[in-house]
Amino acid sequence: MPTFPIKKLREETPGCREVLHFNNAGAALPPRAVIDAVKEHIDLEATIGGYEAASVSFDKTEQMYEHAAQLIHCDRSEIAFVENATRAWDMAFYSFKFKKGDRIITALSEYASNYLAFLHAARHTGVSIDVVRNDDSGQLDLDDLEKKLDERVKLIAITHIPSQGGLINPATEVGRMANAMGIPYLLDATQSVGQLPIDVRAIGCDFLCTTGRKFLRGPRGTGFLYARKSRLEQCDPPFIDLQAAKWVSDNDYVFRPDARRFECWEQNIAAKIGLSTAIQYALQIGPDQIWERIHYLSQRLRQRLSEISGITLRDLGQKKCGIVTFTSDRQTPEAIQLQLRLQKINVSISLEEYARLDLAPRKLSALVRASVHYYNTEEEIEHFCNTLQSIL
C-alpha cells in the first residue's frame, strides 16, 4: 500500500508504547495532541475558574463545529455537540412524535440501545417496528426495504457499521429510497466516522450521530449530532434548556434556528476542545488515507486469523471494515479476552444482548472483537495472531 507516516503517528500515540491495542471500536488510543489539549484546558480552569476558562477558550470550542462539518461535509449550523453518540441519537429519535399506526423501519444488525428506544416508543405510542431482513451476504436487503416503504413509515433508522462485526450497511442506497419517499432517515455512524469517509449529502441522511472516543480518537464523553437544516423545524427536541431555546415571554419560548437546539448548556469544555483537536488531527491525515490503511490492515488480520486452527470468522456483508470478529471452538470469547489482556493485548467482547436480532439467530452468545486503526502495524497483527494461537 502507499507510504503512510506510521512511525510518526505511533510516536504521537503514547499508548502504542504500552499495549497492543485492537479495541478501537471500543475506545481508540488518543494522540498526544488530544491529550495535551484536554489537559491544558483543565489546567486553565484550575487556574482562573471554569466560566472564565470557557470564555478565554471560546474560539477553540467553536472550531469543533467547523471541524465536524468539514469532516462529514455539511454546514456548521447543522452540528450539535453532545456528550455521547447515544444521547445524540436519542435527541434525534425522541424529537419525532409517533402515534399508533405509524411505522419505524430498522435492520437486523441494530444496536441494543437504539432498539430499546424503538421498544420504548412502541410501548408508549403504539408505533410498530418493522425489521428489514438481510440479503445473502448478511447486509440489509435493499429489495426488502423497498417493499416495506409506504405512507405509514415515519422513520428509517439503521446503523451504518454495527458494533458487533465488520459489516458495512448500504447507507447511501437506503438514503436514496428514504429521500424519494420523503421519509426521515436517522443514521447511527458511531463506528463509521473517523474510520471511513462520510458525506452526509451523498448519504442523504437527515440525522447522523457519532462518538468521539472510537475511530476519531477523541476523549470519552464526547460526540456530535448532524441535523439537516430542512428537517429542523419538523422536530421537537425531547427536552430543552437555555442553550436550546430562548425564553421570550412568561408563556412562550423560541428554539434556536440551528442544530444546537439539541444541545445542553452545561458542557465539558476540555473534552469539547479535545474532540475538536481529534477531528482536526483526522482531517490532517485524510479520511481517504485513514480508510485505505484500516481496510488494508483488517484484510490482513482476517487472512491471518483464517489460517489459525479452531478460529471461525464471523463478519457479514459485501463490504467489511476494520472491526474483525471471531469465535473459537477451544476457548470462550471471555477467556480469550482475559488471556490476551494478560499479554497487554486489548480486544473487546460483543454479547448477544447487544444485538439480539443479529446474534441470537446465529446462535452466537458472544464474539471476540478485534478492531484495528491506522496506527496499528503488520507486526502487531503477527504478534496478535501468534499469541492467540499459543493461547488456543
N, C-alpha and C positions, 0 to 999 in steps of 0.2 A: 504494500500500500504506500501512498505518497508519504514524504517526510512529515513527521509530527513531532513537535517540540517536547517529547515525553520527559527527557531529563529535566528540563526547566520546570515543567508542570509538577513533577514529583518533588523537586526541591522546594517548590512553593506550597507543598502539601505536607505539613509536619506529620500527619498520621501515617503517611507511607513509610516512615522510618520505624513505626511501631507495630503495625499489623498488616496482614494481607486482607484487604477489605473488599469482599464480594457481597456487601449488603447495601449497595447504593440505591436499591428500590425501597429500602427502609429509611436510611439517612446516610447521605454521602459524606465523605471527609471534606471539611471546608478548606479552602485555600487560605494562605496567610493573610491575604488582603481582606477577606471577610472577617477573620478573627480579629485583626487589628482594628477594623472599622467599628466593630461592636465594642471592643474594649475601650477604645478611645472615647466613645460617647458615654459609656458608663462612668469612666473617669471624670468626664466633663460634668455629668450630673452630680457626682460626689463632690466636685469642687465648687460649682456655682449654683446647684439646685436643678431639679428636674424641669420645671417650667422654663427656667432661664436657658437651660441647655437646649431645650426644644426650639426656643426662639433663635438661638445662635445657629442651630443646625437646620433651620427651616429649608434652605436651598437644597441641602443634601437629601432631606426626606422627600422633597418634591421631585427630585430626579428619579425616584423609584417609579413614578407614573410614566415618565418619559422612556425609561429603560424597558419597562414591561411592555409598553405599547410598541416600541421598536422590535422587541423580541417576537411578538405574536402578530404584528402588522395590523394595528388598529390605531385609533386616536387616543390620546392620553385621557380624554374625558370619559372614555369607556372602561377605565381601570379603577377598581376599588381595592384598597389594601385590607387584608383580613388576617386573623391570627392563625388560620389553617385552612386547608382545602375543604374539609368537611363543613366548616362554617360558611365558606364561600358558596359551596353547593347548596347548603340549607337556605341561605339568604335568597338565592335564586329560586329554588324549588318552592319554598313556602310563600313566595310572592304571588304565586298563582292561586286563584280561588276556585277550587274544584267543587263540583256538585255531583249528585247521583246521576248516573248515566254517562258522565264523562269517562274518557279512557286515557290511560298513560301507557305508552309503548316503551319497552326496555328490552334488554338482551339477556341471554342465559349467563353471560360472564359478569353480570353486575355485582358490584361490591356490596358487602353486608350493610354498611352504614346507609348507602343510598336506598337499598331495597327496604330496609327498616322504615325509612321515611315514606316510601310508597305504601307500605302496610299501615303506617300511622295515618296517612291521609285517607286511605280506603276505610279504615275503621271510623274515622270522624266525619267523612263527607260522602261515602258511598261510591267514590270513584273506583273504576275497575283497573286492574293491572294486566296488560297483555304482554306476554313474553315472546319475542321473535326466536324461532328455532335457529340452530346452527346449520351451516351448509356442510358438505362432506369434509372440508378442511378444518372445521371447528370454529370458523369465524361467523359473525352474524350473517344470516341468509337474507340477501337483499330482495330476492323474489318473494320470500315470505313476508318481509316487511311491507313491500308494496301492496300485497293482498290485504294487509291489516289496516291500511290507512283509509279513513273516512272522516266525515264531518264531526264525529264524536271524539276524535283523538285531539286532546288539548295539549299534549306534550309528548315529545320523543326525548328520552333521557337515556344515554348509554355511556359506557366507559370506553375510552379510546384504547388504552392499554390496561387490561385487567391486572390487578395486584398479584394474582396467583399464577402468572405464566407469561410466556413470551409473545402471545397473540397481539397483533395489531388489527383492531377492527377497522372496517372501511368507512371512516368518519366522513370523508368528503362525499362519497356516494349517498350516505344517509342524509347529508346536508342538502343535496340536490332534491331528494324526494321531499324533505321537510319544507324547503322553500317553495317548491312547486305547488304544495298544498296549503301553504301559509300556516304551517304548524310550528309552534315554538320548539326550539331544539337546544337542549342542555347537554353539554359535553363535559364529562369528567376527564380532564387531561392531567391528573395528578402524576402519572408515571410518564407522560409524554413530554411536557415542557422541560427543556433542558437536555432531553435525550435525543430528540429529532426535531427538525424544523417544523414550526407550527405557523400557519397563516389562517387566521380566523375568517378572513374574507373568502379565501379559497374553500375552506371547510364549509362555510355557510351556517355556523352555529350562532345562536342568539346569546347564549351564555357559555362561558368556559371557566372552570375552576382549576387551580393548581396550588401546589405547596412549594415552599422554599427549601425544605430540608432534603429532598430527594435529589434528582439529577441536576437541579440548579445549584446545589452545594451551598445553600444559604443556611441561616440559623433555623433551629426548630421554633415553632410558634409563629411562623410567617407563611403568607400565601397571598394570592390575589385572585380577584374575580373580574372577568371580562363580561360586560353587559352592552349589547348592541344598542346604539342610540335610538333606533326606531322602535325598540321594544320597551324602553324605559317607562313611558307614560302608561303602558298597559299593565305595569306590575306594581304591586303594593307590598313593600317590604314587611316581613312578619313582625318586626319591632323597629323603633326609631329612637333617636336621641337628637341632641342639638347639632351633631355633625351631619345627620341625615336630612334634617328639616329645620325650618325656621318658624318659630312661634310668632305669628304676626298679629294676633289679637287674642282676647280671652277665650274665644271659641274656635279659633282656626289656626292652621299651620300650612306651610307650603314646602314641598320636597325640594331638595337640591335638583338642579336640572341635569346633573351628570351621574355617573356610576357611584359616586361617593355617598349617594343616598343609602347604599348598602353597608356603609362603614359605621364604626362606633368611634366616638370622640376620643376615648382613652385608648392609647396605643403604646406598644413597646417601641419607643423611638430608636433605641440602639439596634434592635432586631430589624426594624424597617430599613435603617441605613445599611445594615448587613445584607439584607435581601437585595437592595439596590446595587450594592457592590458586587454581589454574586451574579446578578443578571448582566451587569456591565462586563464582568470577567468572562462570562459565556459568550457575549457578543464579540469581544475582542478575539477570542479563539475562532468563533464562527460556527453557527448551528449546523451547517452542512458538514464541516470538518469533524465536529463532535460526533455526529451521527455516523459518518463513514468509519470513524475509529471504533465506536461502540459496536457497530454491525460486524466489523471485521473480528473483533475480539470475541464476540458472542458466538459467531460461527465456529471459530477455532475452539472455543470451550465446548460447544456441543459435539464437535467432531471427536475431541479427546475423551469426553465422557462416554460417547458411544462405543469406545474401544475398551472400556472397563467392564469386566465380567460382573454381572449382578446389578448393574445400573440400567434403569429404564428412563429415558427422557419423556417428559410429559407435556411439552409445549404444543399448542394448537395453532392453526391459522396458516394462510398462504404466505404471509409476511411475518417475520419474527424479529423481536427486539433484543435488548441487552439483558432481559430477565430470562434466566435459564432454570427450569425446574426439573427435578428428577426424584425418583424413589429407588430404594434398594431392596432386594429380597433377602438381605442378610442383616440389615440394621434398620431401626426405625428412624424417621427424619429427626426426631428429638435427640436420639443417641448420636447420630452423625453430627448434628449441630454442636452438641456438647463436646465431643471429642475433637472437632476442628477448632473450637474456641480454645481448648487447652493448648493447641499448637499456634495460637494467635492468628487464626483464620476466621473471619467473620462471614457467616451466612445467616439467613433467616428461615422461618418456617411459615408456610401458608396452610392454615387449618380449614377443614371442611366448612366450619361455621362462618368463615369469611366470605365464602362464595358457594353457598349450598346448591344453587341451581346448576352450577358447573361441576363441582367436585363430587357431590353425592351420587349422581347417575354414573359417574366413572368409578365409583367405589374407592375414592381416594380420601382417606381421613386426614392426611397431611402430606405435604410435599416439602422437599428441601428447595429453597430458592437462592440461587447464586446469581447475583446481578452485577455486571461489570460496568466500569466507567472508562472514560478516555485515559485516565491516569494509571489504569492497570496495565500490566505488561504480559507479553508472551511467557516470560519466565515465571510470573506468578501463576499463570494458568497451568504450566507444567508442574510447579510445586504443589498447587492445589490438587491436581489430579493424582499425583504420586502419593500425596498424603492420604487422600481419600481411598486410594487403592490399598494402602497399608492398613487403614482402619478397617476396611471390609475383609 
